[in-house]
Amino acid sequence: MPRRRRPPRPGALTELPPLRILSQIAALQVLFYFASLVLMLFSSLVSGRGFSMDLVLGWTAVRGDTTQGWLNAFMWILDGGFFMAVAMVLIVIRSKLVLDFGLTTHFIHLVVVSLYTGQVPRNMFWWFTMAVSSASGVALGIWGCQYRELRPVIGDTTPPPHLTDLSALASRAADPPLPIPKHLPAQTPASPQPRFAESSIYPYLETNVNDVAMSFTGGGLESIPDQRSEWSISMHGPETPFRHWQVLREYITALWKRNGYEDLVSYSTTVERAEKKVGGGEWVVTLRRGGDDGLDHWWTETFDAVVVASGHFNVPWIPAVEGLEDFERVRPGSVLHSKMFRGRDDYRNKRVVVVGASVSGADIAYDLATSKVTKDPVHAVVVGHAFNNYFGDEAFNHPRIKKQPSISRVDAKSRTVHLIDGTSIPDVDHLIFGTGFSWSLPFLPQVPIRNNRVPGLYQHVVWQQDPTLLFVGAVGAGLTFKIFEWQAVYAARVLAGRGTVPSVQEMQAWEAERVKEKGDGPKFLMVYPEFEEYFEKVRQLSGEPTEEGVGRRLPKYDREWFRLFMEGHELRKAMWRRINDQARAELERGDGEFTKDPYVLFTQVERLVNAAHSAIEHCNPSVQTRLWNGIRGKNGYRNIHELANDLNITPRWEYTGAYYRGTLQVGEKDWGQMKDDLGRASP
């Protein structure tokens, strides 16, 4: 395979229209001389010497044997360093262009000085001053531009925009290709189409995978830092294996900044098309970047290969539900995906329905329930749905979470969520969907998506039709980031001509066998629990570094990684069980003053007798009145126990084969399933 030719630096001058380049150069040069004029006038006033244009356009006044000469040199460094850096941040904007424009400005100054004086400067101190001026300007300019670029890109908690096309999300068609200008480079009005590049981070988010199982294998900088949050320590002890999201951001940032890797990164840039030239050979990659001028800037670059490492947790998937679009249209922001969740405080005193039985649904429902910010209960649509393999259903067993079956329809006018069992949830303020994501590759029209996976990949890495197209991260959750490390090394070895790529027939046979075993859908991507088999196969295909030591050496799979991986999950489940038990005990005790929230009080009665789902209207009127009077504390009950005893409430148990189900019995009358508006009912 031919060696990859280094393309022009992302952002190089070749991608910009000539007139825009000239206008930016002219603007920078004018500002350069305006600042120098002001600084030299100031210098003359301070020193008491007369002003002359020789100070701006000459070179003899910059000298190292007089105080005035040093002052003039300092003014040039201040001009070319600080003021030009500010100008480039405002005008050039992109860090990849700063070097070009900074050197161009000083080169033009050299030409102007030579023409003005009639000779090339012969003063070495002048040359030294200009070198320091240009170097400091470029360094500060790059730092300033990168600061602007990095802030919205490398992970923050900025809220994403409201969802606008729920039907497209449901049909997995929300991320279509954009029309590409006929002639490139080009500028077009900024596209309003979302690219779903926002992060999924909220301020207090913590990892849920053991740090050793999660980190890369190189040691040193490649080990996740030992910085632990107070919350995590309080939940799991001083050796907690989990980290705050900012620790992970700093970890990843430090890795790509070493050895100058960051110079190869283009920020705030989307890949809109990647296709091979007719007849094979190079890949033409079409890129787009939005500017502060309200325009999208388009250009192309060529490469010998393409590695897709964009992941598949970007485009939300929300199921089609009757009435859901009307609900969001009437109350913008009321329907959201877990990716948009930015913390519990947004839902204070709101009635919330969380849809989804996996990791995000569990985390959000549990967070809202334990923080007690929402109206009780937090409704979790999980009944009849498969729970996450790693975490199970323990998070949903909190007494402030009410498990519900699937939604049949939503009534926007009454804010009622109707369920498939005939019950309903009234006065809903928010529906939060933790229902997963859609694979999306709008920049690769030649690569189809089928059943929410990418068919045609060998070992989830090599595109069978063309090994110059490779994927990293096209797998289900498990042992992140290690599995990315293995796949990245394999991809690099293939591109270096040293990795093993079987015949097309062998690769297709591998995929067919896996489809037979796992199915032709998301389960195809799951490496769990065959981690060792997969890691060792990829390591074998990657081969070893060269005799000269070129390339990364992958260690043998360590079974301790899997043990720690599962141990971390057990820690989280133990935390949920512990907090759930504490919450039940608090509700069952019911000592002291009666709560003003009738639903919470009634839950105390239920938990007292180990029962759930009761309906107040199934009691006779006299019992209803006594119960509600007791809830309001009108009969002088000192605690919930006295109320229960007075009402002759006793538990009845039924074993379902998986767990004990309790019901309430009042005298000879059974209570059925509690209605959803019980917390607001009155006799």
Buried (B, 14 or more C-beta within 10 A) or exposed (E): EEEEEEBEBBBBBEBBEEEEBEEBBEBBBEBBBBBBBEBBBEBBEEEEEEBEEEBBBBBBBBBEEEEBBBBBBBBBBBBBBBBBBBBBBBBBBBBBBBBBBBBBBBEBBBEBBEEBBEEEBEBEBBBEBBEBBBBBBBBBBBEBBBEBBBEBBBBBBEBBEEBBEBEBBBEBEBBEEBEBBEEEBBBBEBBEBBBBEBBBBBEEBBBBBBBBBBBBBEEEEBBBBEEBBEEBEEBBEEEBBBBBBBBBBBBBEEBBEEEEEBEEBBBBBBBBBBBBEEEEEBBBBBBBBBEEEEBBBBBBBEBBBBBBEBEBBBBBBBBEBEBBBBBBEEBEEBBBBBBBBBBBEBBEEBBBBBBBBBBBBBBBBBBBBBBBBBBBBBBBBBBEBEBBBBBBBBBBBBBBBBBBBBBBBBBBEEBBBBBBEEBBBBBBBBBBBBBBBBBBBBBBEEBEBEEBBBBBBBBBBBBBEBBBBBBBBBBBBBBBBBBBBBBBBBBBBBBBEBBEBBEEEEBBEBBEEBBEEBEBEBBBBBBBEEBBEBBBBBBEBBBEBEEEEEBBEBEEBBEEBBEBBBBBBEBBBEBBEEBBEEBBEEBBBBEEEBBEBBBBBBBBBBBBBBBBBBBBEBBEEEBBEBBBBBBEBEEEBEBBBBBBEEBEBEBEEEEEEEEEBBBBBBEEEBBEEBBBEBBEBEE
